Amino acid sequence: MGLATATLSLPLLTLGANDLPYTLPIHPNLVHLSIGLFVIAIAFDIAGAVFPLEKRLFRFLALPVTRSGFHDVGWYNLLACCLISFFTVAAGFVEMQLAVPLPGITSSFGLSSTATMLWHGGGGVALLFAIVAMTLWRGFQRFAWRREMGRQVQWTYLLSGVVLLGLMAWHGTLGAQLAVEFGVHVTADQLLASGADLHEALP
């Protein structure tokens, strides 16, 4: 108990009004980067897959695009998404340990704050594994299975990507509920809950 007390009293762990040792949460910013990279990856691979239907339009617009160019964008964005998502999930778990949800609230999904955090945390790990699996799948297609083909990706891969985007939307809604409905790491919500005057507490 004495060690825990000494550890919590370290200046490094001095928490602000948002229950974090820094001003802005890291996890939400990395989340949007991960999602954006994944959306671009799937969108450009879809564009590459249906390129024969689009090339007349590109030729008419005098746009110097190639099918392989679309697939290059898809691959490198997915690879970046995979790498960054490890930091996204790690930051989420660190900030979840410091979360102080507003009491007595049920989300619009009918879940308590604890249930929402458990679903969001577990879902984040599951999505990380799914993104890693998609990246490996995409890599085998690019460098082995379909290396000599114009369409680098299988239709089942693209369908899986679209389904995964839907799961990301549901999972992201849980994260949004933690902030919007439970006030997790939201400075104004935490100050109001503590009875502080925002005009005095905020600069």
C-alpha positions in Angstrom: 0.0 0.0 0.0 2.9 2.4 0.8 4.5 1.7 -2.5 1.3 2.3 -4.4 0.8 5.6 -2.5 4.4 6.7 -3.3 4.0 5.8 -6.9 0.8 7.8 -7.3 2.4 10.8 -5.7 5.0 11.0 -8.4 4.8 14.3 -10.5 4.7 12.2 -13.6 1.3 10.9 -12.6 -0.2 14.2 -11.6 -3.6 14.2 -13.2 -5.4 17.1 -14.7 -9.1 17.8 -14.8 -9.5 15.3 -17.6 -8.0 12.6 -15.4 -4.9 12.4 -17.6 -1.3 13.6 -17.0 -1.5 15.5 -20.3 -3.9 18.0 -21.8 -5.4 16.1 -24.8 -6.2 12.4 -24.9 -3.9 10.5 -27.3 -6.1 7.5 -28.1 -8.9 9.4 -30.0 -6.4 11.1 -32.3 -4.7 7.8 -33.2 -8.1 6.1 -33.6 -9.1 8.5 -36.4 -5.7 8.1 -38.0 -6.0 4.3 -38.0 -9.6 4.4 -39.3 -8.7 6.9 -42.0 -5.8 4.8 -43.3 -7.9 1.7 -43.4 -10.7 3.5 -45.3 -8.2 4.8 -47.8 -6.7 1.3 -48.2 -10.0 -0.4 -48.9 -11.3 2.5 -51.1 -8.2 2.5 -53.3 -8.1 -1.2 -53.7 -11.8 -1.2 -54.7 -10.9 1.5 -57.3 -8.1 -0.7 -58.5 -10.3 -3.7 -58.7 -12.9 -2.0 -60.9 -10.3 0.0 -62.9 -11.5 -1.4 -66.3 -14.8 0.3 -65.7 -13.2 3.6 -64.8 -10.3 4.0 -67.3 -12.3 5.6 -70.0 -13.4 8.3 -67.5 -9.8 8.8 -66.4 -8.7 9.0 -70.1 -11.4 11.5 -70.8 -10.3 13.6 -67.8 -6.6 13.2 -68.9 -5.7 11.8 -65.5 -2.5 9.8 -65.6 -3.6 7.0 -63.2 -2.8 3.3 -63.4 -4.4 0.3 -61.8 -1.1 -0.6 -60.0 -1.0 2.9 -58.6 -4.4 2.4 -56.9 -3.2 -0.9 -55.5 0.0 0.7 -54.3 -1.9 3.3 -52.3 -4.1 0.5 -50.9 -1.2 -1.6 -49.8 0.9 1.2 -48.2 -2.0 2.7 -46.3 -3.0 -0.7 -44.9 0.5 -1.3 -43.8 0.7 2.1 -42.1 -2.7 1.4 -40.5 -1.5 -2.0 -39.1 1.7 -0.4 -37.6 -0.1 2.6 -36.1 -3.0 0.5 -34.7 -0.6 -1.1 -32.1 0.0 2.4 -30.7 -3.7 3.2 -30.9 -4.7 0.2 -28.8 -1.8 0.6 -26.4 -2.8 4.3 -25.8 -6.4 3.3 -25.4 -5.6 0.8 -22.6 -3.4 3.2 -20.8 -6.1 5.9 -20.9 -8.8 3.4 -20.0 -7.0 2.6 -16.7 -7.2 6.3 -15.8 -10.9 6.8 -16.9 -13.4 8.1 -14.4 -16.8 7.9 -16.0 -19.7 10.1 -14.7 -21.8 8.0 -12.3 -25.4 6.9 -12.7 -25.5 7.1 -16.5 -26.6 4.5 -19.1 -25.5 4.8 -22.7 -27.9 5.0 -25.6 -27.1 1.3 -26.2 -28.4 0.6 -22.7 -24.9 -0.2 -21.3 -23.2 0.9 -18.2 -19.8 2.7 -18.3 -18.0 -0.5 -17.2 -19.7 -2.6 -19.9 -19.0 0.0 -22.5 -15.4 0.1 -21.6 -15.1 -3.7 -21.6 -16.8 -4.0 -25.0 -14.7 -1.1 -26.4 -11.4 -2.5 -25.0 -12.1 -6.1 -26.1 -13.3 -4.9 -29.5 -10.2 -2.8 -29.9 -8.0 -5.9 -29.4 -10.2 -7.9 -31.8 -10.0 -5.2 -34.5 -6.2 -5.1 -34.1 -5.9 -8.8 -34.8 -8.3 -8.4 -37.7 -6.2 -5.5 -39.2 -3.0 -7.6 -38.8 -4.7 -10.6 -40.5 -6.0 -8.3 -43.3 -2.5 -6.9 -43.8 -0.9 -10.4 -44.0 -3.7 -11.4 -46.4 -3.1 -8.3 -48.5 0.7 -8.9 -48.5 0.3 -12.5 -49.8 -1.9 -11.3 -52.6 0.5 -8.5 -53.5 3.8 -10.4 -53.4 2.8 -14.1 -54.1 -0.7 -15.1 -55.0 -1.6 -12.3 -57.5 1.7 -10.8 -58.2 1.4 -11.2 -62.0 -2.3 -10.2 -62.1 -3.7 -6.7 -62.9 -6.2 -7.0 -60.1 -4.1 -7.4 -57.0 -6.9 -8.2 -54.5 -9.5 -10.9 -54.3 -13.2 -10.0 -54.1 -13.5 -11.8 -50.7 -10.7 -9.5 -49.4 -12.6 -6.4 -50.4 -15.8 -7.7 -48.9 -14.0 -8.5 -45.7 -12.7 -5.0 -45.7 -16.1 -3.5 -46.1 -17.5 -5.7 -43.3 -14.6 -4.6 -41.0 -15.4 -1.0 -41.7 -18.9 -1.6 -40.4 -17.5 -3.2 -37.3 -15.2 -0.2 -36.9 -18.2 2.1 -37.1 -20.0 0.2 -34.3 -16.8 0.0 -32.2 -16.1 3.7 -32.7 -19.6 4.5 -31.5 -18.8 2.8 -28.2 -15.7 5.0 -27.9 -17.7 8.1 -28.7 -20.3 7.2 -26.0 -17.5 7.0 -23.4 -16.6 10.6 -24.1 -19.9 12.1 -25.0 -22.2 10.3 -22.6 -19.9 9.2 -19.8 -17.6 12.2 -19.9 -14.4 10.1 -20.0 -11.4 12.4 -20.2 -13.6 15.3 -21.2 -12.3 18.3 -19.1 -15.6 20.3 -19.0 -17.7 17.3 -18.0 -15.3 16.3 -15.2 -15.2 19.9 -13.9 -18.9 20.2 -14.0 -19.3 16.9 -12.2 -16.9 18.2 -9.4 -19.0 21.3 -9.0 -16.4 23.7 -10.5 -17.3 26.9 -12.3 -16.1 26.6 -15.9 -15.6 30.3 -16.2 -13.1 30.2 -13.4 -11.6 26.7 -14.0 -11.0 27.0 -17.8 -8.6 29.6 -19.3 
